[in-house]
């Protein structure tokens, strides 16, 4: 069967495809913007500030799924790399990726994809599974972050300065994210 540009079926398909593309682009941009806002909710600790970034990465994974969440993270990282002040305390630029917090930023990408994948595969159905998926994603961020931080301060100090101070607050944030994931899944059924 030959389709022409005037054929209603082909035109309808093109419009639906275009609409979905713009819809996805909008979600990616909104996700990057939300992460940029969460980056500015800061309790200044040295060398790694406490922010809402890790919880927001996992929230985006639940909201957008693995691919769109990862796209949002890549957009956020590229904006910061290019000089847009989206990182914590309005920092930006290439030098951030050479500093002690680079591992945390780079850990956002695998964490978002992992959490989104697990939520899509059923972890969103139960609060405990959603929490475990969130803990796994946060662990990825902490492992990546502490690995790079250890190059600057040593392994023991990386734990003391880059992981341990964040664990109590991270547990609370992840419980809230898991509750959101679970309630969103129930509402979507």
GINORFEN-V591967 format. One record per backbone hydrogen bond with DSSP energy under -0.5 kcal/mol. NH is the residue of the N-H (numbers start at 1). CO is the residue of the C=O. If there is no record, write none. Layout:
BEGIN
nh:NH co:CO
nh:NH co:CO
END
This chain:
BEGIN
nh:7 co:4
nh:11 co:7
nh:12 co:8
nh:13 co:9
nh:14 co:10
nh:15 co:11
nh:16 co:12
nh:17 co:13
nh:18 co:14
nh:19 co:15
nh:20 co:16
nh:21 co:17
nh:22 co:18
nh:23 co:19
nh:24 co:20
nh:25 co:21
nh:26 co:22
nh:27 co:23
nh:28 co:24
nh:29 co:25
nh:30 co:26
nh:31 co:27
nh:32 co:28
nh:33 co:29
nh:34 co:30
nh:35 co:31
nh:36 co:32
nh:37 co:33
nh:38 co:34
nh:39 co:35
nh:40 co:36
nh:40 co:37
nh:41 co:38
nh:42 co:40
nh:43 co:50
nh:44 co:42
nh:45 co:43
nh:49 co:47
nh:50 co:43
nh:51 co:49
nh:52 co:38
nh:56 co:52
nh:57 co:53
nh:58 co:54
nh:59 co:55
nh:60 co:56
nh:61 co:57
nh:62 co:58
nh:63 co:59
nh:64 co:60
nh:65 co:60
nh:65 co:61
nh:68 co:64
nh:69 co:65
nh:70 co:66
nh:71 co:67
nh:72 co:68
nh:73 co:69
nh:74 co:70
nh:75 co:71
nh:76 co:72
nh:77 co:73
nh:78 co:74
nh:79 co:75
nh:80 co:76
nh:81 co:77
nh:82 co:78
nh:83 co:80
nh:84 co:79
nh:86 co:84
nh:87 co:91
nh:89 co:39
nh:90 co:87
nh:91 co:87
nh:91 co:88
nh:93 co:80
nh:96 co:93
nh:97 co:93
nh:97 co:94
nh:98 co:95
nh:99 co:96
nh:102 co:99
nh:104 co:101
nh:105 co:101
nh:106 co:102
nh:107 co:103
nh:108 co:104
nh:108 co:105
nh:109 co:106
nh:110 co:106
nh:111 co:107
nh:112 co:108
nh:113 co:109
nh:114 co:110
nh:115 co:111
nh:116 co:112
nh:117 co:113
nh:118 co:114
nh:119 co:115
nh:120 co:116
nh:121 co:117
nh:122 co:119
nh:123 co:118
nh:124 co:119
nh:125 co:122
nh:126 co:123
nh:130 co:126
nh:131 co:127
nh:132 co:128
nh:133 co:129
nh:134 co:130
nh:135 co:131
nh:136 co:132
nh:137 co:133
nh:138 co:134
nh:139 co:135
nh:140 co:136
nh:141 co:137
nh:142 co:138
nh:143 co:139
nh:144 co:140
nh:145 co:141
nh:146 co:142
nh:147 co:143
nh:148 co:144
nh:149 co:145
nh:150 co:146
nh:151 co:147
nh:151 co:148
nh:152 co:148
nh:152 co:149
nh:153 co:149
nh:154 co:150
nh:158 co:154
nh:159 co:155
nh:160 co:156
nh:161 co:157
nh:162 co:158
nh:163 co:159
nh:164 co:159
nh:166 co:163
nh:167 co:163
nh:167 co:164
nh:168 co:164
nh:170 co:166
nh:171 co:167
nh:172 co:168
nh:173 co:169
nh:174 co:170
nh:175 co:171
nh:176 co:172
nh:177 co:173
nh:178 co:174
nh:179 co:175
nh:180 co:176
nh:181 co:177
nh:182 co:178
nh:183 co:179
nh:184 co:180
nh:185 co:181
nh:186 co:182
nh:187 co:183
nh:188 co:184
nh:189 co:185
nh:189 co:186
END
